[in-house]
Amino acid sequence: MNPSDPPQVEPSQEPASLLLRLAGPSTTKAGLSAEQSEINRVIAEASKGSKFYENEKRKDREVTARVERILKLRDEAVRGVDMGKVEQRVDRLLEAIERERDLTQYIVHVDMDAFYANVELLDDPTLAGKPFGVGQGVLCTASYEARKYGVRSGMPSYIALKLCPELLVVDLHMPRYVEVSRQIMSIFRTYDPNMLAASVDEAYIKRVPPITEYCGEHGLDPETCVQQMRQRVVDETKLTVSAGIAANKMLAKVRRAVPTLLPSTCSLHATQICSDKNKPNGQFRLAHTPDAIKAFMRDLPIRKIPGIGRVNERLLDSIGVRTCGDIHARRGVLALLDKQFGLHALLQTHLGIASNTVQPWSRDERKSIGAERTFKATADPTQLAQHLDAVVAELAADMARGGWAGRTLTLKYKRDTYEVCTRARALGRAVCAHAELRAAAREMLAAEGALCLRLVGLRATKLVDLRRRGDGIAKFFEPRAGGSPSKRAQADDGEGEERHDGEDSADGEDEEAHDAVELDAWDAEPTAPAEPPAACCPLCGAPFGDNAALNAHVDWCLSREAIRSAQVGAGASGGAEKRPREAEGSTGAGSGAREWWKAARNEDAAAGRGKRRKAARG
């Protein structure tokens, strides 16, 4: 079959919004066929009658209802309002935001070309020139030859085979991808030691005039430096990388597109981006001037903005916002619907103003750690228990390797109807041992009764960093939001369990499969996997490999002096929280400040006061 001639099917009677939803979240990937209408209809016809199809119809109806509510709110909001005055207020806000523009830095977004597919091609040259996808059940990526037929990431393999009967489906080899990713990231770090690895195959690199010490030493401008870096990747790995150069992270990454409108209120885009404009194996630089940036953003489809998925795209489209230029044209309506859409963030998007902070991930940014597994739908309790045990083993190993324990455990499962449900349970103390995680997970799943599932996952939250000083018994006496320790104990005794049915990820979308890989897999230095600890301290969560060491540590945790010091430290910390400016001097409690280092400093001060009191009594 010629990729330029998509398969012909009977005209679909489904609404355009459902056709676009069935096409999946990755319809804007580089290399896809420009003619998507027929491809979308093939996907719809191939999906009909399946549980996935029925689930997508349900979600589409829900979004349609939200659109109707938005339109009703808009009509009520504009009734009797002087839109001219509203727009004048927004214009003053635009002027204030424009003064925040920072054009002093260069941000480079680098993105490997069809990373998984090209690694497979590197290891198996016989795949050259053939359409193939990587993954089983659901594709994680597709070669550029396959994308010409409409095959893309996140697509079920049986639908991909409908679009391209000649498609070859290759198994995932995650350890190999991580190995190559580390090699590539090490090259990027020679140009910027503080680069940010955004995923297994993309990164942000920051360059501040005079271009960085590296470029200054070698007399290179940004474009030449990026070309040299990309060539090094090719020479050392035989893989290609595309890059975008702009004034901030959003501009370096976002897609520049010419919209092609579909029937009804949906849009589809033939896409290019700074890092994707000349994909594969190319680069694009956006000029560092306000006029060039505004022109770049004007015709950019709103869907290209990070954080705006299919749901918000439809909601914005319903009030006439299809491109970033439409934000200005509809600024009055958006101001009246600020609670629904967030006016300030949209105005920043319209102007092309965004964060240019690039720094490596730090441990204090970690909020959760989890694992999940997709499998063929089954209702067999034995098979479900085996899948759950595999997920628990992976989570326990990751927590042991990373030095984490969690106070809350969340079970996630997806029914054979594609409905996603979560169950969260407070454990009352930090847990990291494999046996404890498995017991809690099994109990939570058993409480759900008979189920037919196709996915199960487990996530630990309210993390305790076992590698950080100060995460000991004092944590149990620190004042926290939510009341006294006794009230928290009542809330954490396992009685209160959060239940969420039919949940989706942010904006109702599932991210691409390869983005689900934990950052620790490629952003950290390679280390041998640690053996899971035999047990953790029930008071502070510290892991121990043998019972003798554990018992000695528990004795120390329970000692009277340790408890007294912790209580004194917590009192000082509580005072600091109530009177931040008094405790912190002139600096105050700055916006976005991290609290852990404050607590550590207050504990040290309290310990010193405790010693002085003890000496005075002696």
PAKOL-388736 format. One line per 5 residues: number of its first residue (from 0); for each residue x, y, z of C-alpha. Coordinates in pm, whole numbers, plus 32768, in hexadecimal, padded with zeros to 4 digits. Example, Ala and Ser with C-alpha at 12.3 -4.5 7.8 and 13.67 -1.06 7.14 Angstrom:
BEGIN
0) 84CE/7E3E/830C  8557/7F96/82CA
This chain:
BEGIN
0) 8000/8000/8000  8081/8159/7FA6  8099/823A/80DA  801F/835E/8006  7EDE/829F/7FC2
5) 7E3C/8252/8113  7D3F/8135/8119  7BE1/8192/80A7  7AC2/8143/8192  7954/8194/81A3
10) 7913/82F7/8221  78FD/82F8/839B  77C5/837B/8446  7882/83CB/8585  78B0/8536/85F1
15) 79FB/85D5/8590  7A57/8601/86FE  7A44/8487/8735  7B0B/843F/85FA  7C20/8522/8673
20) 7C15/848B/87D0  7C30/832A/8748  7D61/8397/8680  7E1D/83BA/87CA  7EEA/84CB/8873
25) 801A/84B2/878F  7F82/8526/8646  8083/863E/8632  81BC/8564/862D  82C2/85B6/8528
30) 82B9/84E7/83EA  8145/8491/83EF  807B/8494/82B0  7FF0/85ED/8261  7E9F/8556/81FD
35) 7E0C/84E6/8348  7C95/84EB/8305  7C83/8396/825E  7D7B/8304/8356  7C9F/8379/8475
40) 7B72/82D0/83D8  7C33/818B/83B0  7C8B/819A/8522  7B1E/81D9/857B  7A9E/80B8/84A7
45) 7BA8/7FCA/8530  7B4F/802E/8696  79D6/8009/867A  793A/7F08/875E  7A66/7EFF/8849
50) 7A61/7F64/89B6  7B68/8068/8965  7A7A/8103/8866  795D/8110/8961  7A3F/81AF/8A67
55) 7AB0/82B9/8971  7945/8301/8916  78F6/8331/8A86  7A1B/8421/8AB3  79B8/84E1/897B
60) 7856/850D/8A02  78E4/858C/8B4C  79BE/868D/8A9B  7897/86F7/89C3  77D0/8736/8B02
65) 78EF/8808/8B89  78F2/88D0/8A47  7780/8917/8A6F  77B9/898F/8BD4  78D6/8A72/8B63
70) 77FB/8B0E/8A56  76E6/8B48/8B54  77DB/8BED/8C43  7860/8CC6/8B28  7704/8D3D/8AC5
75) 76B3/8D95/8C2E  7802/8E43/8C64  77F1/8F29/8B34  7688/8F92/8B6B  7680/9109/8BB2
80) 77FC/9128/8BCA  78C2/923F/8B1C  79BF/9163/8A67  7A8A/9293/8A01  7ADF/92E1/8B6B
85) 7B2A/9173/8BB3  7C1D/9167/8A8D  7CC5/92A9/8B01  7D0C/9209/8C53  7D9A/90D7/8BA5
90) 7E74/91B7/8AC9  7F0C/9255/8C00  7F52/90F8/8C84  7FF6/909D/8B38  80DB/91CB/8B57
95) 8141/9160/8CB5  8187/8FFB/8C40  824F/907C/8B16  833A/912E/8C06  8391/8FD8/8C98
100) 8421/8F5C/8B4D  8586/8EDA/8B6E  8651/8ECA/8A2E  87A6/8EA4/8AD3  87BC/8D2A/8ABD
105) 87C4/8C15/89BE  8708/8AD4/8A09  8748/89A2/8932  864A/8888/8923  86DE/8746/889A
110) 8601/8624/8834  8676/84D4/87AF  85D4/846C/8667  84E7/8340/8693  85CD/82D2/87AC
115) 8551/8172/87F9  8526/8123/8688  8680/81A0/862A  8726/80DD/8746  8679/7FA3/86C3
120) 86EE/7FF9/8564  884F/8025/85E9  8847/7EC7/867E  878D/7E28/8558  87EF/7EC8/840A
125) 86FB/7DE4/834E  85E3/7ECF/83C2  866F/7FE8/82E8  856D/8074/81F9  8453/7FA4/828B
130) 8323/8024/8349  8336/7FA5/84AE  82BA/7FFD/860B  834C/7FBA/8761  8278/7F24/8876
135) 8178/7E14/88AB  8005/7E54/88CB  8038/7FCD/88BE  8151/8066/87F0  8250/8142/88A2
140) 82D3/81D5/875E  82DB/8199/85E9  83E1/81BF/84DC  83BF/82E0/83E9  8363/81E7/82D7
145) 823E/8171/83AE  81D2/82D2/8405  818C/8315/8297  8069/8222/82B8  7FE4/82CE/83EF
150) 8083/81DD/84E8  80EB/8293/8624  8144/826B/8792  802A/8210/8881  7F71/8150/8772
155) 7EF8/7FE9/87A7  7FBE/7F00/86CA  7E86/7E66/862C  7E19/7FBE/85AF  7F7A/8007/8535
160) 7F6B/7EC5/8469  7E21/7F38/83D1  7ECC/8076/835B  8009/7FC3/82EB  7FE5/7E49/82B3
165) 815C/7E33/826C  81B0/7EC0/83C5  82B4/7E05/8492  8281/7E0E/860B  83C2/7DFF/86DB
170) 83D9/7DB8/8850  8449/7EC2/8947  85AE/7EAE/89CC  85AA/7FB1/8AE3  8703/7F63/8B7A
175) 879D/7FA3/8A25  86E7/80F2/89FF  8759/8161/8B59  88BF/8100/8B05  88BF/81D0/89C5
180) 8808/82EF/8A72  8918/8307/8B7B  8A20/8315/8A6D  8969/842F/89BA  8925/84F4/8AF9
185) 8A96/84E1/8B52  8AE5/858D/8A07  89E8/86A0/8A51  8A7F/86D3/8BAC  8BD3/8726/8B16
190) 8B2B/885C/8A85  8A56/88AD/8BB6  8A9C/87F2/8CFD  8950/8877/8D87  8877/87FF/8C67
195) 8719/877D/8CAF  86C1/8620/8C33  854E/8647/8BE5  851C/84DB/8B81  85E0/83B2/8B05
200) 8615/8454/89AF  8601/85CD/89E0  86AF/86DA/8AAA  86CD/8850/8AE0  881E/88FE/8AD2
205) 884D/8A64/8B45  893A/8B5D/8AAC  896E/8CB9/8B3E  8A3B/8DBC/8A7D  8B5D/8DB8/8A49
210) 8ACD/8C6B/89D3  8B60/8BA2/8AF6  8CC1/8B5B/8B59  8CD8/8A3C/8A60  8C6B/8B0D/8935
215) 8D42/8C2F/89A5  8E76/8B52/89B8  8E34/8AC5/885D  8DB7/8C07/87BA  8C64/8B74/8759
220) 8B11/8C1B/872E  89DA/8B5E/87A8  897D/8AC6/8658  8ADB/8A4B/860B  8AFE/89C1/876A
225) 89B7/8900/874F  8A1C/8879/85F8  8B62/87FF/868D  8AAB/875C/87AF  89B6/86AB/86C7
230) 8AD4/862E/85F0  8B80/859E/8724  8A45/84D8/8770  8A45/844D/860E  8BB8/83F9/8618
235) 8BA9/834B/876B  8A54/82A1/875E  89F0/8299/85EB  88A5/833B/8653  881E/848C/85E4
240) 8792/85A5/86BA  86C7/86DB/8663  86E6/8822/8720  862D/8969/8756  86D5/8AAA/87CC
245) 8604/8BC0/8866  85E3/8CB2/8988  8529/8BC5/8A73  84CA/8A58/8A9F  836F/8A73/8A09
250) 83E7/8B20/88CE  84FF/8A24/88A4  840A/8904/88B8  82B1/896D/883E  8238/8912/86E8
255) 8208/8A11/85DA  80E9/89A3/84FA  7FFE/8A06/83E6  7EA1/899F/8459  7DBD/88DC/8374
260) 7C5A/88EE/83F9  7B84/87B6/840E  7A09/87B8/840F  7957/882E/854A  7A34/88D1/8651
265) 7B6A/87F6/8637  7CB9/883E/859D  7DDC/876C/8528  7F39/87E9/84EB  8053/87A9/83FB
270) 8168/87F0/84EE  82C5/8878/850B  837A/88F0/8644  84BE/899D/8695  8557/884C/86EE
275) 8478/87A2/85EB  8472/88A4/84D3  8575/87ED/8403  853D/8694/8499  85D9/85A2/8480
280) 8741/8609/84BD  8719/8782/84A9  8711/88BC/8578  865A/8A08/857B  86A7/8B4F/862A
285) 859D/8C50/8685  861B/8DB7/8680  8640/8E64/87D1  8552/8F88/878A  83F0/8FC6/880D
290) 8367/8FF5/86AC  83FA/8EAC/862F  8377/8DF2/875E  8218/8E84/873F  8210/8E2D/85CD
295) 8281/8CCC/8621  8168/8CA7/871E  8053/8D4D/8655  7FEE/8C22/857E  805F/8B16/8671
300) 7F3B/8A2C/86C3  7EE1/8A3E/8832  7F10/88C5/884D  8086/88F0/881C  80AB/899B/896D
305) 812C/88B1/8A7E  8014/885E/8B6F  7EF9/8891/8A74  7E71/8742/89FF  7D43/86D0/893C
310) 7C45/8731/8A47  7CB9/8895/8A7F  7CE9/88BA/8909  7B77/8872/88D6  7B0C/8956/89F1
315) 7BDA/8A78/896A  7B6B/8A2E/8807  7A01/8A4F/8878  7A37/8BC0/88C8  7B00/8C03/878C
320) 7C65/8BCE/8809  7D14/8AE9/8710  7E67/8B91/86F5  7F3F/8C5B/87E1  7EE3/8D90/8717
325) 7D74/8D53/876E  7DCA/8D85/88DF  7DEF/8EF9/889C  7CB9/8F0B/87C2  7BE7/8E5F/88D2
330) 7C96/8EFE/89FA  7B57/8F9D/8A7C  7A98/8E55/8A8D  7BC6/8DA4/8B23  7BD9/8EAF/8C32
335) 7A6F/8E6D/8C8E  7AB4/8CF6/8C92  7BFA/8D16/8D52  7B9C/8C04/8E4B  7B5F/8B0C/8D33
340) 7C96/8B4F/8C60  7D95/8C20/8D21  7DBD/8D70/8C72  7F1F/8DC5/8CE5  7FB7/8C7F/8C67
345) 7F07/8CA1/8B17  7F83/8E06/8AEB  80E5/8D93/8B33  80B7/8C88/8A2A  8037/8D88/892F
350) 8170/8E5C/8967  825C/8D30/8961  82D2/8D6D/8AC6  8328/8C3D/8B9A  8428/8BB1/8C8A
355) 8593/8BAA/8C24  860A/8AFC/8D60  86D5/89C7/8D09  876C/88F9/8E21  8788/8786/8E72
360) 8678/86D7/8F34  86B2/86E2/90AA  863F/85E4/91A9  855C/86D8/925F  848C/86FA/911F
365) 842A/858D/912E  82C0/856B/91A0  8278/8400/914F  830D/82BE/90CB  824A/81AD/901F
370) 8234/8091/8F28  8121/7FFC/8E52  80ED/7EE4/8D5A  7FFF/7EB3/8C34  7F96/7D54/8BD1
375) 7E87/7C96/8B19  7D3D/7CC6/8BCE  7CFF/7BB4/8CCF  7C14/7B6E/8DF1  7CE3/7A4D/8E7B
380) 7D3C/7AA8/8FE5  7E7F/79DE/8FD2  7EF9/7A96/8E9C  7E94/7BE7/8F2C  7F54/7B99/906B
385) 8086/7B3D/8F9B  8074/7C83/8ED9  804B/7D46/901C  8173/7C91/90BC  824C/7CEA/8F90
390) 81EB/7E59/8FB3  8230/7E51/912B  8387/7DB4/90F1  83E0/7EC4/8FF7  8368/7FD8/90DE
395) 841F/7F48/920E  8563/7F2B/9147  8542/8092/90C8  8500/8114/9229  8629/8054/92B5
400) 870E/80CA/919F  869D/8233/91C2  868D/823B/933E  851C/8289/9362  83FD/8222/9446
405) 8291/8288/9423  8178/82D1/9516  805D/82AD/9419  8026/8199/931B  7F4A/81C3/91E8
410) 7EC8/809A/9124  7E6E/80DF/8FBA  7DB8/7FEF/8ED8  7D15/7FFA/8D82  7BE5/7F20/8D40
415) 7BB4/7E61/8BFE  7AC0/7F7B/8BA9  7BE9/806F/8BB6  7B5B/811E/8CE8  7C77/818F/8DCD
420) 7C4A/8181/8F48  7D32/81D7/906A  7D2A/8180/91DB  7E0B/8240/92CD  7E55/81C9/942E
425) 7F17/8278/9543  8004/817D/95E2  803F/823D/9724  81BA/8228/9701  82C4/8226/95F6
430) 82DF/80D5/9548  83E2/8052/9455  8408/7EDC/9498  8395/7DF2/9383  82C3/7D19/946E
435) 8206/7E42/94FE  81C3/7ED8/93A8  8144/7D8B/9325  8060/7D51/9451  7FC5/7EAB/9434
440) 7F9D/7E93/92BA  7EFC/7D3B/92C8  7E0C/7DAD/93D6  7DA6/7EDD/930B  7D6B/7E10/91D0
445) 7CAA/7D02/928B  7BC2/7E0B/9319  7B50/7E5F/91B7  7AB2/7D09/9186  7AA3/7C51/9038
450) 7B41/7D1B/8F20  7BA5/7CEF/8DB6  7CDB/7DC6/8D83  7DD2/7E22/8C74  7EBB/7EFD/8D45
455) 7F2B/7F0E/8EAE  8015/800A/8F50  8092/8077/90A3  8117/81CA/9110  81B0/8242/9258
460) 817B/83AD/92BC  81C4/848B/93EA  8329/8419/93C0  8433/840D/94CD  8596/843D/944E
465) 8663/8337/9504  87A8/83D3/948C  8766/8526/9528  87CD/8586/9687  86AA/85EE/9762
470) 85B2/84F1/96D5  85B6/8432/981D  84CE/8428/9949  84B1/85A5/994F  83CE/8589/9820
475) 82BF/84F0/98FC  82B4/8625/99DB  82BF/8734/98D2  817C/8801/98B9  80D3/87CA/976B
480) 7F9A/884E/96C7  7E6E/8782/972A  7E65/879B/98A6  7F0D/86FF/99D2  7FDA/85BD/99CB
485) 7EBA/84FF/9A6C  7DC7/8572/995F  7EC1/8518/9851  7EE7/83C0/98EA  7D70/838F/98D1
490) 7D7B/83F9/9766  7EA5/831B/9719  7E2F/81D8/97BC  7DB8/814E/966F  7C4B/81A2/96AA
495) 7C42/82C2/95B3  7C75/823A/9455  7C5C/8318/9323  7B9C/828A/91FE  7BA1/831C/909F
500) 7AF1/826D/8F82  7B0A/82B5/8E12  7C41/8387/8E40  7D1D/83F7/8D22  7E6B/84A2/8D24
505) 7E85/861B/8D12  7D9C/86B0/8C10  7D0B/8558/8BD2  7E35/84E1/8B0B  7F2E/83C8/8B20
510) 8092/8431/8AD9  816A/8370/89E7  81DB/8221/8A66  834D/8276/8A76  830A/83A8/8B4E
515) 8297/82C1/8C68  83FE/8253/8CAC  8477/82DA/8DF9  857B/83EE/8DDA  8662/8339/8ECA
520) 86A0/823A/8DB8  8768/832A/8CE0  87B1/8463/8DAA  887C/83B4/8EB7  89CF/8317/8E96
525) 89C6/81A1/8E48  89CD/80D5/8F88  899C/7F6A/8FDB  8838/7F2A/9055  8828/7F1A/91CE
530) 8792/7DEF/927C  8642/7E40/931C  866B/7E7B/9494  85F4/7D66/9577  852E/7E5E/964F
535) 8502/7FD0/969A  84FB/8084/97E6  838A/80B0/9844  83D5/820A/98D0  84B1/82B3/97CE
540) 84A3/81C4/96A4  861C/818D/9691  866B/8043/95DB  873F/7F2F/9679  87C5/7DEE/95EC
545) 87BF/7D21/972E  86F0/7D0E/986B  880F/7D59/995A  8854/7EA9/98BB  86E0/7EF3/98A9
550) 86A8/7EA5/9A1B  87CD/7F7E/9A85  874A/809E/99B5  85E6/807C/9A3D  8672/8088/9BA0
555) 871D/81CE/9B4D  85E2/825D/9AAA  851B/820D/9BE3  861A/829B/9CD6  859E/83AF/9DBB
560) 86AB/84A5/9D54  865C/8479/9BE0  84EA/84B7/9C1A  8530/85E7/9CF8  861A/867F/9BF3
565) 8520/863F/9ADD  8406/86E4/9B9F  84DF/8815/9BE7  8542/8826/9A78  83DA/880A/9A08
570) 8375/8923/9AF2  847C/8A04/9A59  840F/899D/98FC  82A4/89E2/9952  8300/8B3C/99C9
575) 83B8/8B7D/9887  8287/8B18/97BD  81A3/8C01/9882  8299/8D24/9877  8365/8CF5/9738
580) 83F1/8E55/9726  8454/8E58/9893  8504/8D08/9876  85A3/8D45/9724  860B/8EAD/9758
585) 85E0/8F9A/9633  85C1/8E86/9531  8468/8E12/95A0  83BC/8CDE/9514  840F/8D19/93A8
590) 8326/8CAA/9292  8368/8B47/9223  8467/8B08/9337  84AC/89A1/9395  8451/894D/94FC
595) 853A/882B/9544  8676/88FB/956D  85BE/89E7/9656  8554/88C3/9732  86B7/883A/9736
600) 8747/8989/979D  8643/89B3/98B1  8687/8852/9932  87FC/889E/9949  87B6/89DF/9A09
605) 86C3/892D/9AF2  87BE/8817/9B36  88BD/8920/9B9A  87C5/89C1/9C8A  8774/886C/9D20
610) 88E4/882A/9D66  890B/897D/9E0C  87DB/893E/9EEC  8861/87E5/9F4E  89B5/887C/9FA2
615) 890F/898A/A078  8845/8885/A137  897D/87B6/A16D
